[in-house]
Amino acid sequence: MNILNNWKMLDLVTRDGEELVCIEGRVYGSNPRFPSSSHIRTSPITAYTLDGNSMIVTTRRGSEYVLGKPEPTETFAQQRLLRRLSRLTPATARSFDGIESQLTGFDDSARQKRPLATANMG
């Protein structure tokens, strides 16, 4: 599974006023679309899983990323992301086609997914 390090949350709003959450960071792993250490922006987040101390996010395109270390300037990044995701609904994230996962730079199981509308924050 791919790991996103030096990540930060992006709050996006479409022209129609729809709110989306994407994540930007350096990807490490075996995704053939992105060479390791590429800087990427995910498509909108549609679900997440908490697995011990790790958070795994699922994007609208079906990609899964383990969130590693956040950007050093992002204080309490995971807590802020969880709060932000709890305010979205899956319909909002799925209804927007304009944002896809994209390469923004390049440096040389059995877990139960939580849909955003029913995510348990406790």
Buried (B, 14 or more C-beta within 10 A) or exposed (E): EBBBBBBBBBEBEBEEEBBBBBBBBBBBEEBEEBEBEBBBBBBBBBBBBBEEEBBBBBBBEEBBBBBBBBBEEBEEBBEBBBEBBBEBBBEBBEBBEEBEBBEEEEEEEEEEEBEBBEBEEE
